[in-house]
Amino acid sequence: MFGHLDDPAPPVPDARTLRAVVARAARLRRRRVGSALAVVGAAALALGLVAGLSVGATGSTSSVAAFDARVGTVPPGTAVPQADVAEVVFVDDAHGFALALRGEQTVLAATDDAGRTWRVVSGRLPTSLPAQIEFVGTTHGYLWGGPPTPAGAVPVWRTTNGGRTWSRAAIGPVVSDVSAIGPDVWAVVGDCALTTTTSPPCPVTVDVSLDGGATWAPSAGSPAVVEDPELSVGDQDLELARMSQAHAYVLAFGPLPAGGRPLGRLVYTADAGRTWVGRADPCPAAFGAGQQLAGSGTLDLWLVCGAEANAGSQAKELYRSEDGGRTWSLASAADAPVLSDGVSATAGAGLPLRGYVSPYALGHDALAVLTPTQAWLFPDRSGVFATTDGGGSWSEVASLVGAGFVGDGSGNVVFVDARHGWVCEAGTGLWRTTDGLHWQRLG
């Protein structure tokens, strides 16, 4: 949403094992419009564009050729076609960064004209998709969440020069999520390497840096959550939601125990991590396969719960809290008992049935909450939906469809304020709004 608110059983698996594990996550989390998805090597997400994709709307023929056809590492300054942009972040209404896909490579691109044009900043990143990025201004940024190393680590990388070079932060071994408010940076860290998906749950800490990621130390208190190795290999079972420099939530969820409740856990700190308290996780067992948390302030929380995903559809429930997660109410749902172990949602309508939420979608930015009444939802393999009544009803954004949005792929929705937002759909392009209502295609 806005940058922030107020304010797998051998000790070391071989390459084949790692590829199989991450390929599983990648197949669930990345779909392409009009092209085949290939998981290659150590789980880079290859997004090869198909012949016949409309070049006129996503970049000139010459720029496509320069970016896609070049042998070896693409040099800085090379124009990036809009269709190759896979995930975007913006630091203001003009400047943004993107992870773009070029065959088996993931590159970093930047824009200074609100996303109309993109150019390569680094063609040789230290990790690849399903990595995620966050930037604080145009120089300081963080990169994490890519495929595990052979030793089972998932590091976080830091840049101080706009992404041209990166250094590895001295935390880990497994970094699941990062959030930066100026030089105040937090990271959710798993203390065990991902060497096997059958390992027991691993303790989690929140590490804090007050100097822009140069040095780190664990927070004074530890959140009572664990990391599940089976989900952690690219499936993002831990989410950090910071509402201000002192107020933050950590959401963890895991596979369902036989006949039991989901292994979900939500914890909260109001004192910059010195103490953590538990909050109720309202998601029922049948809807515990995935969760995503967002909010418009310290007390206003939105929690989407998802059942198992199948054939492009997923039963979902949306819960709202007005008191920081102490109590919850069911706002809307997408009801499909065949997808939720025969369980019907109490509220049977409102949410779209088609499309997937985390962990079947890349990152934690499918849900953008602007105010207690207004929010946007972009499930993987679905359209973009909006609500203006606090999540009770959702409708597909007609102006996006009218502007050529396909709505069957992967991407993200981000806002820097209530008026300026972007929707990125990998393989198709990028759309922008400057009033929160009307959208236009870029490029």
N, C-alpha and C positions, 0 to 999 in steps of 0.2 A: 504494500500500500504506500502511504507516504514514506519517506525515508525512516521516520519514527513518528511517534505520536506526540503527546503533549510535551511537550517540549516542542572357513567352510570346512576327515578326522585326523589326518596326519599332522604332526606338529607344524610342518611348513608345507602347504599344498604346492603342487607343481603348477606350471603355467596353465595346463589344461583345466585343472580344477578351478582356478581363479577365473578363467575365461567363462566357464560354465555358470559359475555363481553370479558374476556380474552381468552376463548375458541374460540371465533370468530377470534380473532387476531392469535391465535396459529394455527388454521386450515389453515389460509391463508399463514402463514409464515414457517411452518415446515412440510416437507414431508419426508417419509422414503422410502428407497429402500428395497423392499421385506418384509416389516413388516407393521403392523397397527400402526397408531399414536393415542395415547390415551391422552386426556387432563383430568387430574385428580386433585382433591382437588382444591386448590386456583390457578389453572392454571399452575402447573408444567408440563413440556413437557416430556411425558413418551416415551422413545424410546426403547421398548422391542425388543431384537434381535430375529429373527425367527430361528427355528431349521433348520439346514442345511446350514446356512451361512458359508462360507468358513473360517474355523478356521486357516488353514495353512497359509493364507496370512495376517491374522490380529492378530495373537497371539496364543500361545499354548493352548491346551485344559485345562491344569491345571490353567493357568492364567485366562481364561474365567470363569472357575468354581469358582475360588477364588474371582473374582470381582463380578460376576453376581449372584451367588448362596448363598453368605454369608447373614445371617440374621442380620438386624440392620445396623448400620453405618459401612462403610468399613474403616479400620484403615489406617493411613498414611503408605506409603511404599508399599502398595498393587499394583501389576502390573495391568495396565489398557489395555485391548485389544484395538487395533487400531480402530476397528469398533465402539467402544463406544465413541470415541472422536468426539465431535460435532462442536467445534469451536476452532481455535488455534490463538495464537499470539506469535511472536518471538522477542527477544531483541537483538540477534546476530545470527550468522550462526550455533550456537550449542544449545543455551538455549532458551526454550520456555515454555509456559503455555497453558493449554487447559481446557475448560469446557467439562466434560464428563457426559454421561447419564447412570444411573444405575437404571432401573425401574422408580420410581417416583422421585428419587433423582438426584440432580445435584452435582457433585463433582469437585474439582479442581485438575488437574494433572500437572506434570512438566516433562520436558525432559532435559537432558544435553548432548545428543548425536544426535542433529539435528532432533529429532522426531522418531528415530528408536524404542525407548522404552519410555514408560510413567509410572509414578508411582503416586499414590495418595498423594497429599499434605494435603488436607482437605476434609474429607468426610461429613462435616456438615457446609455448607455455609449458610450465613444469607439470601440468596435469591436463586432463581432457574431460569433456562431458562424460558423465553427468555432473561436472563441477558447477559451482555457483559462485557469483561475484557480489561484492558490495563495495561501493566507493563513497568516500567522504570528501567532497570537492573533486577537483579534477586531477589531483596528484596522489592522494592516499587511498589505497584499495586493498581488498582481501579476496583471496581465491581459495576455495576448499571444496570438498565433497566429490572429488574425482575417483577413478578406480583405485582400489587398494594397491599399495606397493607389494612386491614379493614377500616382504616381511610382515604384511598385514597392517601397515600404517595408512592413515588418510590424513595427511598434514594440512595445515593452513599456510598459505603463502602470502607475503606482504610486498606491496610496492609503494615507493614514495615518489615516483617519477611518472605517474600516469599510466603505468602498466608496461613500460618499456623493458624493465628488468624486475625480477622477483627474488625474494629471499625467504627461506623457510623459517617459520616461527618456532621457537624452542618450547613447544607444547605438544601434547599428544599422548598416546600414538594416534588416536582416532578423533578427529574434529568433525562434529555433526552439524553445527550451525554457528554462525557468527553474526554479531550485531554491533555496529559502531555508532556512537553519538559523539561526533568530533574525535578527539584523541582517546576518549573513553571507550574501550573495546572489550566486549565479552565473547567468550567461546564456550560452547558445551562440548566437554571432552570426555571420551571414554578411555578408561585406564588400561584396557586390554587390547592387544593387537587382534585384528580379525583374521586369525589363522585357521579357523574352522567354524562352520555354521552350527555345529553341535555343541559348542562351548556353552557353559552356564552364563547367565546374565552377568554383566560386568558393571562395577561401580562407575558413577558419573560425577564429575566435578564441573563447576563453572569457573574457568580461568579468566582473570581480569588483567587488562593492560591500561595504564593511564597515560602512556606516552606513544600512542598510535601504533601499538603492536611491536615496539622495540623490545620491551621486557614484559614478562608475565608472572603472575602469582595466583594460586587458587583463592577463590573468595573465602572469607572467614567461615562461612557455613557451607555445607554440602547439601544439595537438593536430594530428597529421598526418592530418587528415580534410578533406574538401571537401563543399560543398553543391551538390546537383544541382538546377538551376532547374526542370527538368520536374517533379520530385517536391516541390519546396519550396513551390509554390503550394498551400498547404492540405493537403499530403500528409505532412508530418512525417517527412522522411528523416533527421532528426537527433534523438537522444535523449540527455539528460543524466541519469545515474543517480548521485546522490551517496550515499555510504555513511556519511560523516562530514564534518567540516569540512575535513579534509585529503585524504580518499580519495574519488575519483570516477572514473566511466567516461563516455566519450562514444562513442556508437554511431552510425555513419553507414552508410546503404545507398542504392544507386541502381539504375537499370534494368540488366538483364543485357546484356552485350556478346554479339554473335552467336557462339554456340557456346562462350562462355567462362564464367569464374567470376563470381559476383556481385560488384558493386563495393562490397562490405561492408568496413568497417574499424572495429575496436574499439581504443580507446586508453585508457590508465589513468594516473592520477597518484596518488602517495602523499604528496606534499609541497605540497598546496594549489595546484597548477598551475604550480609552478616547472619541473618536468620532466614529460614525457609519454612513455610507452613503449607499443609496440604489443602487442596481444594477438591470439591467433588467433581468426578468425571461422569457426566450424565449419559454418555453413550451406552446403550444397551448392548448385550453380547452380540446380537445379530448384526449390529452396526458398528462393530469394533475393529474392522479390518483396516481402517484408515481414518485419520483425523487431521483437521487443520484448524488452527486457532488464529483469530485476528480480533481487532477491536479499535475503537475510536478514542479510547482513553483508559485510564487506570481501572475504572470500574465497569466500563461497557465492553463486554466480551461476546464474541460470536464463535461458536464451535460447530464445525461441520463434521458429521460422522458418516462413514461410508461402509456398506457391506462389501462382500466379495464382488469384484468386477467381472463382467462376462459379456461378450459379444457387443461391446460398445456401450453397455448400460450398467448402472450401479444404483441400488437403493440407497437413499441418503436421508439424514435427518439434520436439521439445523436447530441448535439450542442457543438461547440468549440468556445472558446474565447482566443485571444492572448493579450488582453489588460485588464485583470482582471475583465471581466464581463461587460465592457461598451458596447461592441458590440459582437454579436454572429453570427455564420454561421452554417447551418445544414450540418453535415458531412456525416451522413448515417441514415438509418431507417430500421425498420421491418414493412412492410405495410400490414395491414389487416383491411380494412374499417369496416367489420362486428364487430370488437372489438373496434373501435374508432368512434362510432356514425356516421358511413358512411363517415367519413373524411379520405381521402387518404393522406399519407405522401408525402411531396414534393419530397424528395429523397426516392425512393421506395425500395432500396436494401441496403445491407451491413451488417446490424445487424441481429442476429438470431431472428426468430419469436418465437421459443419455449423458455420457461423459463420466470421467473418473476424477476423483480427488486423491491427494497424497495418501499412500505412497505410490500410487499408479501414475502420478503426474510429477514432472520435474520441478523440484524446489518447493518452497512454501508460499508462493505468490500467485495462487489461483484465486484467492479471495482478497479483495481490496475493500476495506471498510473505511468510509469517509466520515460519516457521522453516525449517531445512534439510529438514524432512519435510512441512510443511503449507503449502498454497497454494490459491488460488482463481483461476479463469479464467472470464471473461465475454466470449467472442467476439461481435462484432457479428452480429445476426440469429441468435442462438443462446441456449441456456440458460446457467445458471451451473454450473460444474463444480468439484469439490474433489478434492484429493489429500491423503493422509496418509502416503504411503510415498515421498516424495521425487520425485514426478512419474512414477512407473512406471505407475500406474493412476489413472484419473480417473472420477468418477461424478457424474451430475447431482444437484444438491442437492434432495432430495425435499421437505424442509420448505418450501423456497421455492415449489415447484410447488403444494404443498398450501395455501400461503398466497395463491395466486392469481397467481403470477408467470407471465407469458405466454411469455417467452423467445424472441420472434421480432423484437425491435427493437434499439435502440441504447441505450447507457448506460455506466455504469462501476461498479466495485466498489472500495470503499475501507475500510480499517481504521485506527483510531487506536491500537489495541493488539490483543492476541491474542483478546480477547473481544468488543470493540465494533466492529461493521462495518455497512456499508450497501451495498445494491444499488439503483441508480437505473436505471429503464427509461423512456426518454422516451415520452410518450404513454400510459403505463400507471400509473406510480406509483413508490413508494419502499418498501423493506423494510429491516428492522433486526434485528440479532442482538446480544444482550448476553452470550452465552456461547460464541460461535463455532460453535454447533451448530444451534440452533433460531432460526427466522426468523418475524417477524410483519410484516404489512402496516401501514403508517402512514397516517394520514389517515382 
